[in-house]
Amino acid sequence: MSLPSSTDNSVPEPAGPIGPVGPARQFRKPRADVYTVLLAVSLVAIILAIVCLYLEMKD
């Protein structure tokens, strides 16, 4: 069995199970959704509670 001869060196990159692999694949940064905002609000609430507890225990 012989391989076809070609002078074209542009061999397509093999695709992985999800898509192309390597530098050709580009990712978009995901936008912050409502769950990210809720996470930030809960972090602020916990920090505020810790500060209030510290000030209460300090007396």
Secondary structure, DSSP 8 states (H G I E B T S, - for coil): --------------B-SSSB-STT---------HHHHHHHHHHHHHHHHHHHHHHHHH-
